[in-house]
Amino acid sequence: MQPMIIDITAENFQEMVVQNSFHVPVLVDFWAPWCGPCKQVMPMLEKLAADLAGRFILAKVNTEEQKELADQFQIRSIPSFKIFHQGQVVEELQGAQPSSAFVNALEKYMPADESEELRQAAHQAFAEDDYEKALELLKKAAEANPNNFRVHLDLAKMYFQRGHLDQAKALLEKLPDEAKESAEGRGLLGLFKFTEIVASAPPIEEVQSTLAENPNDPDSLYALSGYLMLHNHPEKALQTLLKLFMVDRDFQDGVAKKTLLEIFEMLKDDQPEMVMQYRRKLQNLMF
């Protein structure tokens, strides 16, 4: 689906902004060629229009050429933004803003994203161990909105959790930086560290047997933390690494502390309370 980006004049304002706003929200960007912040924001808005193609219209008003519109809407400084919905201005933003601010302002007015509905259905299917159905739903979600990088991250995560590590890694490497730097992307990339831990560890049964005989065995504690992270038990992994830190904080050049900090970074957006709790525990052990 093509992004909807329109240059607005006094002549087409009623049709392109007001009338279209009865179908999807219209974000009107009041800008000027001499305005530095305007030039910074516009490429980001154009990318957002591409990512959310079909869900909102980006309408650009050059205030140097369209002084009548600028006066009508009492534009005193630029960039200035107004969101139209159902023929009315419903939100206003002023000055350079991050992409998230525009998404948050638009979200309550945008039509539902079919790809998100399919994503949720895929999550449910995967939770019920119906892997084939989950994959099918995610492929449909990708077709519905190829720009929804969360769909591709979900697919990579499912590959990962099913042990298809090469497929997961190949898919992640193809994703844009925005996806890799998102909370989900950072979390998935971080998990590859734990595949390396497990790759050089004995089988899980052997690790558990060793710990049954010697609960303080450093090699087995470290290996167990890797298995726990890969099987989506982050809190148990944190507990295991804290124990390793207590048993031998210098093990492998302080790997327990380094790994704890890496997990904190992975979880800080999704589970901030857990991160805060275990940061405090680590600090108490350190001092």
Contacts in CASP RR format, 6 or more apart in sequence:
PFRMAT RR
TARGET T0000
AUTHOR 0000-0000-0000
METHOD contacts of the structure
MODEL  1
MQPMIIDITAENFQEMVVQNSFHVPVLVDFWAPWCGPCKQVMPMLEKLAA
DLAGRFILAKVNTEEQKELADQFQIRSIPSFKIFHQGQVVEELQGAQPSS
AFVNALEKYMPADESEELRQAAHQAFAEDDYEKALELLKKAAEANPNNFR
VHLDLAKMYFQRGHLDQAKALLEKLPDEAKESAEGRGLLGLFKFTEIVAS
APPIEEVQSTLAENPNDPDSLYALSGYLMLHNHPEKALQTLLKLFMVDRD
FQDGVAKKTLLEIFEMLKDDQPEMVMQYRRKLQNLMF
1 53 0 8 1.000
1 54 0 8 1.000
1 145 0 8 1.000
2 53 0 8 1.000
3 46 0 8 1.000
3 49 0 8 1.000
3 50 0 8 1.000
3 53 0 8 1.000
3 54 0 8 1.000
3 58 0 8 1.000
4 24 0 8 1.000
4 49 0 8 1.000
4 53 0 8 1.000
4 54 0 8 1.000
4 56 0 8 1.000
4 57 0 8 1.000
4 58 0 8 1.000
5 46 0 8 1.000
5 49 0 8 1.000
5 57 0 8 1.000
5 58 0 8 1.000
5 60 0 8 1.000
6 12 0 8 1.000
6 16 0 8 1.000
6 57 0 8 1.000
6 58 0 8 1.000
6 59 0 8 1.000
6 60 0 8 1.000
7 60 0 8 1.000
7 62 0 8 1.000
8 16 0 8 1.000
8 17 0 8 1.000
8 28 0 8 1.000
8 59 0 8 1.000
8 60 0 8 1.000
8 61 0 8 1.000
8 66 0 8 1.000
8 69 0 8 1.000
9 65 0 8 1.000
9 66 0 8 1.000
9 69 0 8 1.000
10 66 0 8 1.000
10 68 0 8 1.000
10 69 0 8 1.000
13 69 0 8 1.000
16 26 0 8 1.000
16 57 0 8 1.000
16 59 0 8 1.000
17 26 0 8 1.000
17 28 0 8 1.000
17 57 0 8 1.000
17 59 0 8 1.000
17 84 0 8 1.000
18 84 0 8 1.000
18 87 0 8 1.000
19 87 0 8 1.000
20 26 0 8 1.000
20 57 0 8 1.000
21 84 0 8 1.000
21 85 0 8 1.000
21 86 0 8 1.000
21 87 0 8 1.000
21 88 0 8 1.000
22 86 0 8 1.000
22 87 0 8 1.000
24 54 0 8 1.000
24 55 0 8 1.000
24 56 0 8 1.000
24 57 0 8 1.000
24 109 0 8 1.000
24 110 0 8 1.000
24 111 0 8 1.000
25 56 0 8 1.000
25 57 0 8 1.000
25 83 0 8 1.000
25 84 0 8 1.000
25 85 0 8 1.000
25 90 0 8 1.000
25 106 0 8 1.000
25 109 0 8 1.000
25 110 0 8 1.000
26 56 0 8 1.000
26 57 0 8 1.000
26 59 0 8 1.000
26 83 0 8 1.000
26 84 0 8 1.000
26 85 0 8 1.000
27 45 0 8 1.000
27 56 0 8 1.000
27 57 0 8 1.000
27 58 0 8 1.000
27 59 0 8 1.000
27 81 0 8 1.000
27 82 0 8 1.000
27 83 0 8 1.000
27 102 0 8 1.000
27 106 0 8 1.000
28 59 0 8 1.000
28 60 0 8 1.000
28 61 0 8 1.000
28 81 0 8 1.000
28 82 0 8 1.000
28 83 0 8 1.000
28 84 0 8 1.000
29 38 0 8 1.000
29 41 0 8 1.000
29 42 0 8 1.000
29 45 0 8 1.000
29 58 0 8 1.000
29 59 0 8 1.000
29 60 0 8 1.000
29 61 0 8 1.000
29 79 0 8 1.000
29 81 0 8 1.000
30 61 0 8 1.000
30 63 0 8 1.000
30 69 0 8 1.000
30 70 0 8 1.000
30 73 0 8 1.000
30 75 0 8 1.000
30 78 0 8 1.000
30 79 0 8 1.000
30 80 0 8 1.000
30 81 0 8 1.000
30 82 0 8 1.000
31 38 0 8 1.000
31 41 0 8 1.000
31 42 0 8 1.000
31 60 0 8 1.000
31 61 0 8 1.000
31 62 0 8 1.000
31 63 0 8 1.000
31 78 0 8 1.000
31 79 0 8 1.000
32 38 0 8 1.000
32 62 0 8 1.000
32 63 0 8 1.000
32 64 0 8 1.000
32 78 0 8 1.000
33 62 0 8 1.000
33 64 0 8 1.000
34 64 0 8 1.000
35 78 0 8 1.000
35 79 0 8 1.000
37 78 0 8 1.000
37 79 0 8 1.000
37 95 0 8 1.000
37 96 0 8 1.000
38 78 0 8 1.000
38 79 0 8 1.000
40 96 0 8 1.000
41 79 0 8 1.000
41 95 0 8 1.000
41 96 0 8 1.000
41 97 0 8 1.000
42 60 0 8 1.000
44 99 0 8 1.000
45 58 0 8 1.000
45 102 0 8 1.000
46 58 0 8 1.000
47 99 0 8 1.000
48 58 0 8 1.000
48 99 0 8 1.000
48 102 0 8 1.000
48 103 0 8 1.000
49 56 0 8 1.000
49 57 0 8 1.000
49 58 0 8 1.000
50 147 0 8 1.000
51 147 0 8 1.000
51 148 0 8 1.000
52 103 0 8 1.000
52 106 0 8 1.000
52 110 0 8 1.000
52 113 0 8 1.000
52 147 0 8 1.000
53 145 0 8 1.000
53 147 0 8 1.000
54 111 0 8 1.000
55 106 0 8 1.000
55 110 0 8 1.000
55 111 0 8 1.000
55 113 0 8 1.000
56 106 0 8 1.000
56 109 0 8 1.000
56 110 0 8 1.000
61 69 0 8 1.000
61 70 0 8 1.000
63 69 0 8 1.000
63 70 0 8 1.000
63 75 0 8 1.000
63 78 0 8 1.000
73 82 0 8 1.000
77 94 0 8 1.000
77 95 0 8 1.000
78 95 0 8 1.000
79 94 0 8 1.000
79 95 0 8 1.000
79 96 0 8 1.000
80 92 0 8 1.000
80 93 0 8 1.000
80 94 0 8 1.000
80 95 0 8 1.000
81 92 0 8 1.000
81 93 0 8 1.000
81 94 0 8 1.000
81 95 0 8 1.000
81 97 0 8 1.000
81 102 0 8 1.000
82 89 0 8 1.000
82 91 0 8 1.000
82 92 0 8 1.000
83 89 0 8 1.000
83 90 0 8 1.000
83 91 0 8 1.000
83 92 0 8 1.000
83 105 0 8 1.000
83 106 0 8 1.000
83 109 0 8 1.000
84 90 0 8 1.000
85 109 0 8 1.000
90 109 0 8 1.000
91 105 0 8 1.000
91 106 0 8 1.000
91 109 0 8 1.000
93 101 0 8 1.000
93 102 0 8 1.000
93 105 0 8 1.000
113 144 0 8 1.000
113 145 0 8 1.000
113 148 0 8 1.000
114 141 0 8 1.000
114 144 0 8 1.000
114 145 0 8 1.000
115 141 0 8 1.000
115 142 0 8 1.000
115 144 0 8 1.000
115 145 0 8 1.000
115 148 0 8 1.000
115 151 0 8 1.000
116 141 0 8 1.000
116 148 0 8 1.000
116 150 0 8 1.000
118 137 0 8 1.000
118 138 0 8 1.000
118 140 0 8 1.000
118 141 0 8 1.000
118 144 0 8 1.000
118 151 0 8 1.000
119 137 0 8 1.000
119 138 0 8 1.000
119 141 0 8 1.000
119 148 0 8 1.000
119 150 0 8 1.000
119 151 0 8 1.000
119 154 0 8 1.000
121 137 0 8 1.000
122 133 0 8 1.000
122 134 0 8 1.000
122 135 0 8 1.000
122 137 0 8 1.000
122 138 0 8 1.000
122 141 0 8 1.000
122 154 0 8 1.000
123 134 0 8 1.000
123 154 0 8 1.000
125 131 0 8 1.000
125 133 0 8 1.000
125 134 0 8 1.000
125 137 0 8 1.000
126 134 0 8 1.000
126 158 0 8 1.000
131 158 0 8 1.000
131 162 0 8 1.000
134 158 0 8 1.000
135 155 0 8 1.000
135 158 0 8 1.000
138 151 0 8 1.000
138 154 0 8 1.000
138 155 0 8 1.000
138 158 0 8 1.000
141 148 0 8 1.000
141 151 0 8 1.000
142 148 0 8 1.000
142 151 0 8 1.000
142 152 0 8 1.000
142 155 0 8 1.000
145 151 0 8 1.000
149 175 0 8 1.000
149 176 0 8 1.000
149 178 0 8 1.000
149 179 0 8 1.000
149 182 0 8 1.000
150 182 0 8 1.000
150 184 0 8 1.000
152 171 0 8 1.000
152 175 0 8 1.000
152 179 0 8 1.000
153 172 0 8 1.000
153 175 0 8 1.000
153 179 0 8 1.000
153 182 0 8 1.000
153 184 0 8 1.000
153 185 0 8 1.000
153 188 0 8 1.000
155 171 0 8 1.000
156 167 0 8 1.000
156 168 0 8 1.000
156 171 0 8 1.000
156 172 0 8 1.000
156 175 0 8 1.000
156 188 0 8 1.000
157 168 0 8 1.000
157 184 0 8 1.000
157 188 0 8 1.000
159 165 0 8 1.000
159 167 0 8 1.000
159 168 0 8 1.000
159 171 0 8 1.000
160 168 0 8 1.000
160 188 0 8 1.000
160 191 0 8 1.000
161 232 0 8 1.000
165 192 0 8 1.000
165 195 0 8 1.000
168 188 0 8 1.000
169 192 0 8 1.000
172 180 0 8 1.000
172 185 0 8 1.000
172 188 0 8 1.000
172 189 0 8 1.000
175 185 0 8 1.000
179 185 0 8 1.000
180 186 0 8 1.000
180 189 0 8 1.000
183 269 0 8 1.000
183 270 0 8 1.000
186 265 0 8 1.000
186 266 0 8 1.000
187 266 0 8 1.000
187 267 0 8 1.000
190 262 0 8 1.000
190 266 0 8 1.000
191 229 0 8 1.000
191 230 0 8 1.000
191 266 0 8 1.000
193 259 0 8 1.000
193 262 0 8 1.000
194 225 0 8 1.000
194 226 0 8 1.000
194 229 0 8 1.000
194 230 0 8 1.000
195 230 0 8 1.000
197 222 0 8 1.000
197 223 0 8 1.000
197 225 0 8 1.000
197 226 0 8 1.000
198 223 0 8 1.000
198 226 0 8 1.000
198 227 0 8 1.000
198 230 0 8 1.000
201 207 0 8 1.000
201 219 0 8 1.000
201 222 0 8 1.000
201 223 0 8 1.000
201 226 0 8 1.000
201 227 0 8 1.000
202 210 0 8 1.000
202 223 0 8 1.000
204 224 0 8 1.000
204 227 0 8 1.000
207 220 0 8 1.000
207 223 0 8 1.000
207 224 0 8 1.000
207 227 0 8 1.000
208 224 0 8 1.000
210 217 0 8 1.000
210 219 0 8 1.000
210 220 0 8 1.000
211 217 0 8 1.000
211 220 0 8 1.000
211 221 0 8 1.000
211 224 0 8 1.000
214 220 0 8 1.000
216 243 0 8 1.000
216 247 0 8 1.000
218 244 0 8 1.000
218 247 0 8 1.000
218 248 0 8 1.000
218 251 0 8 1.000
221 240 0 8 1.000
221 241 0 8 1.000
221 243 0 8 1.000
221 244 0 8 1.000
221 247 0 8 1.000
222 241 0 8 1.000
222 244 0 8 1.000
222 251 0 8 1.000
222 252 0 8 1.000
222 255 0 8 1.000
222 256 0 8 1.000
222 259 0 8 1.000
224 240 0 8 1.000
225 237 0 8 1.000
225 240 0 8 1.000
225 241 0 8 1.000
225 244 0 8 1.000
225 259 0 8 1.000
226 237 0 8 1.000
228 234 0 8 1.000
228 236 0 8 1.000
228 237 0 8 1.000
228 240 0 8 1.000
229 237 0 8 1.000
229 263 0 8 1.000
234 263 0 8 1.000
234 266 0 8 1.000
234 267 0 8 1.000
234 271 0 8 1.000
234 274 0 8 1.000
235 274 0 8 1.000
237 263 0 8 1.000
238 260 0 8 1.000
238 263 0 8 1.000
238 274 0 8 1.000
238 278 0 8 1.000
241 256 0 8 1.000
241 259 0 8 1.000
241 260 0 8 1.000
241 263 0 8 1.000
242 256 0 8 1.000
242 260 0 8 1.000
242 278 0 8 1.000
242 281 0 8 1.000
242 282 0 8 1.000
242 285 0 8 1.000
244 251 0 8 1.000
244 256 0 8 1.000
245 256 0 8 1.000
245 257 0 8 1.000
245 260 0 8 1.000
245 282 0 8 1.000
245 285 0 8 1.000
246 285 0 8 1.000
248 256 0 8 1.000
249 256 0 8 1.000
249 257 0 8 1.000
257 282 0 8 1.000
257 286 0 8 1.000
260 278 0 8 1.000
260 282 0 8 1.000
264 275 0 8 1.000
264 278 0 8 1.000
264 279 0 8 1.000
267 274 0 8 1.000
267 275 0 8 1.000
268 275 0 8 1.000
END
